Amino acid sequence: MKKNVYLLIISICLLVAKKGNAQLNEDQMGAWYMYFFNTTFNESPWGVQGDVQFRNWNIAGDLEQLLLRGGITYKPKKADIKLTLGYGNITTGSYGSDKSTSAESRIYQEALFSVQFGNRLYTNHRFRYEQRFVEGQDLRTRYRYNLFLNIALNKAEMNKKTLYLAFYNELFINGQRSTGNGNTVEIFDRNRFYAGLGYIIKEGLKIQFGVMNQTTDNWSKNQLQLSFHQKF
């Protein structure tokens, strides 16, 4: 019990912590539209997961990123953890009237495990390691940690017709500073803090809507997020 209390305190601290004092603040509200899916192969520990994300610098029309990602999952029967090996393809657009884009291919490995506190607090912890092949740059690596917290409102359990608060905080750390051609980046890459409202439509299908603040070493910006999550 004491261990879970300590984990809850650490989780809350991580959720409310985010990097401030960005060099440039973008006042225009952006928007991300996202679809996540996952499934398992019958009763085996193997499965697949993926997501499609259409990100805009504004509400619609000014492409920030188009992200397509998928992976093979493995969940040991005697451990509450899911491991993933995956690949992502990312097209990144420029801010404003500039329509130029750049491409990135990404291989990633991740571990996801959950911890529940009492009847209404549900957390997930995700550790992800990425190998990034960015157009015009040397191979880059990045470390990511995401803490998710869901708080059930009208029910004690997260099942059909449950309304819940959803939070997450994700920290990104670059594996190296050099990107090639004499260019460098900071070790701190970015931080994302999100708060929203979710609803479980039925078993295996839920929807969330909220606002995410993304802070990089150069700018800080708010983005609306609308996401669908499906398990089948």
C-alpha positions in Angstrom: 0.0 0.0 0.0 2.8 2.4 0.9 4.5 1.7 -2.4 1.3 2.7 -4.3 1.0 5.9 -2.3 4.6 6.9 -3.2 3.9 6.1 -6.8 0.8 8.3 -6.7 2.7 11.3 -5.3 5.5 10.9 -7.9 2.8 10.6 -10.6 1.0 13.8 -9.6 4.4 15.7 -9.5 5.3 14.6 -13.0 1.9 15.5 -14.3 2.0 19.1 -13.1 5.6 19.7 -14.0 6.3 21.2 -17.4 9.0 23.4 -18.9 8.3 27.1 -19.1 10.0 30.2 -20.5 9.9 29.1 -24.1 11.7 31.4 -26.4 8.7 32.0 -28.7 5.0 31.7 -27.9 2.6 31.0 -30.7 -0.8 32.5 -29.9 -2.7 30.7 -32.6 -4.5 27.6 -31.4 -3.6 24.4 -33.2 -5.5 21.1 -33.5 -4.6 17.4 -33.5 -7.0 14.7 -34.8 -6.0 11.2 -33.8 -7.1 7.6 -34.1 -5.5 4.9 -31.9 -6.1 1.1 -32.2 -4.8 -2.1 -30.7 -5.7 -5.8 -30.8 -4.4 -9.2 -29.8 -4.2 -12.4 -31.8 -6.9 -14.6 -30.2 -5.6 -15.7 -26.7 -1.9 -15.3 -27.5 0.4 -12.7 -25.9 1.0 -11.2 -29.4 -0.8 -8.3 -31.0 -0.6 -5.1 -33.0 -1.2 -1.4 -32.3 -1.0 1.8 -34.2 -2.2 5.3 -34.7 -2.9 7.9 -37.3 -2.5 11.5 -36.4 -3.2 14.6 -38.4 -1.7 17.6 -36.8 -2.3 21.3 -37.7 -0.6 24.5 -36.7 -4.1 26.0 -36.8 -7.5 24.4 -36.5 -7.4 23.0 -40.0 -5.4 23.5 -43.2 -1.9 24.4 -42.0 -0.1 21.0 -41.8 2.1 20.5 -38.8 2.6 16.7 -39.1 1.0 13.7 -40.6 2.0 10.7 -38.5 1.4 7.0 -39.4 2.7 4.5 -36.8 2.3 0.8 -36.1 3.9 -2.0 -34.2 4.0 -5.6 -33.0 3.1 -6.0 -29.3 4.0 -8.7 -26.8 2.4 -9.0 -23.3 3.9 -11.7 -21.0 1.1 -13.7 -19.3 2.6 -13.3 -15.9 3.5 -9.6 -16.1 1.3 -6.6 -16.4 3.4 -4.9 -19.1 3.1 -4.6 -22.8 6.2 -4.4 -25.1 6.2 -3.0 -28.6 8.5 -2.9 -31.5 7.2 -0.5 -34.2 7.8 1.9 -37.1 6.6 5.4 -37.8 6.5 7.5 -40.9 6.2 11.3 -40.4 5.7 14.1 -42.8 6.4 17.5 -41.2 5.1 20.8 -42.6 6.3 24.3 -42.1 4.4 26.9 -40.1 2.4 29.5 -42.0 2.2 30.0 -45.8 5.3 27.9 -46.5 4.1 24.6 -47.9 7.4 22.8 -47.9 7.6 19.5 -46.0 10.3 17.1 -44.6 10.2 13.4 -44.1 11.2 11.1 -41.2 11.2 7.4 -40.7 11.3 6.2 -37.1 11.9 2.8 -35.4 10.8 2.6 -31.8 10.7 0.3 -28.8 8.4 0.9 -25.9 7.2 -0.6 -22.6 3.8 0.2 -21.1 2.5 -0.8 -17.7 -0.4 0.4 -15.5 -0.8 1.1 -11.8 -4.3 1.6 -10.2 -4.8 3.7 -7.1 -8.0 2.9 -5.2 -11.3 2.7 -7.2 -11.1 5.7 -9.5 -7.5 6.6 -10.3 -5.9 4.8 -13.2 -2.3 5.4 -14.4 -0.3 4.2 -17.3 3.5 4.6 -17.6 5.1 4.5 -21.1 8.8 4.4 -21.8 9.8 4.7 -25.5 13.2 4.7 -27.2 13.3 6.0 -30.8 15.8 5.8 -33.6 15.0 8.6 -36.0 16.0 8.9 -39.7 15.2 12.6 -40.4 15.6 13.9 -43.9 18.9 15.8 -44.2 20.2 14.8 -40.8 22.4 12.1 -39.2 20.7 9.2 -37.3 19.2 10.6 -34.1 17.9 8.9 -31.0 15.3 10.1 -28.4 14.0 9.0 -25.0 10.4 9.5 -24.0 8.5 9.0 -20.8 4.7 9.5 -20.7 2.6 9.4 -17.6 -1.1 9.0 -18.2 -3.7 9.6 -15.5 -7.5 8.9 -15.9 -10.0 9.7 -13.1 -13.4 8.0 -13.4 -16.2 10.5 -12.6 -19.6 8.9 -12.7 -18.5 5.3 -12.1 -15.8 3.7 -10.0 -14.6 1.5 -12.9 -13.6 2.4 -16.4 -16.3 0.6 -18.4 -19.2 1.4 -20.7 -20.7 4.9 -20.3 -18.0 6.1 -18.0 -17.1 9.8 -18.1 -13.6 10.5 -17.0 -10.9 13.2 -16.7 -7.8 12.5 -18.7 -4.3 13.9 -18.1 -0.9 13.1 -19.4 2.6 14.6 -19.3 5.3 13.4 -21.7 9.0 14.4 -21.5 11.3 14.0 -24.6 15.1 13.9 -24.2 17.5 13.8 -27.2 20.0 11.0 -27.2 22.7 13.3 -28.7 23.2 16.9 -29.6 24.8 16.6 -33.0 22.4 16.3 -36.0 25.1 16.4 -38.7 26.5 19.1 -40.9 27.7 21.0 -37.9 24.2 21.5 -36.5 23.2 20.7 -32.9 20.0 20.5 -30.8 19.5 20.7 -27.0 19.3 17.6 -24.8 15.8 18.7 -23.8 13.6 18.2 -26.9 10.1 19.0 -25.7 7.4 18.5 -23.1 3.7 17.9 -23.6 1.0 18.5 -20.9 -2.6 17.5 -21.7 -5.9 17.8 -19.8 -9.2 16.6 -21.3 -12.5 14.8 -20.8 -13.1 11.3 -22.0 -16.1 9.0 -22.5 -16.3 5.3 -23.0 -18.9 4.7 -25.7 -18.8 0.9 -25.4 -16.3 -1.8 -24.5 -13.2 -1.2 -26.6 -14.2 2.3 -27.9 -13.7 5.6 -26.2 -13.4 9.3 -27.2 -11.4 12.1 -25.7 -11.3 15.9 -26.2 -8.9 18.3 -24.5 -6.1 20.8 -24.8 -2.4 20.0 -24.9 0.5 22.5 -24.3 3.7 21.6 -26.1 6.9 23.3 -25.1 10.1 23.0 -27.0 13.4 24.8 -26.5 12.2 27.5 -28.9 8.5 27.9 -28.5 5.3 27.0 -26.6 1.9 26.3 -28.2 -1.5 25.1 -27.3 -3.3 22.5 -29.4 -6.8 21.1 -29.2 -6.8 17.3 -29.3 -9.7 15.1 -30.5 -8.9 11.4 -30.3 -10.6 8.1 -30.8 -9.3 4.9 -29.1 -10.4 1.5 -30.3 -9.5 -2.0 -29.0 -10.8 -4.9 -31.0 
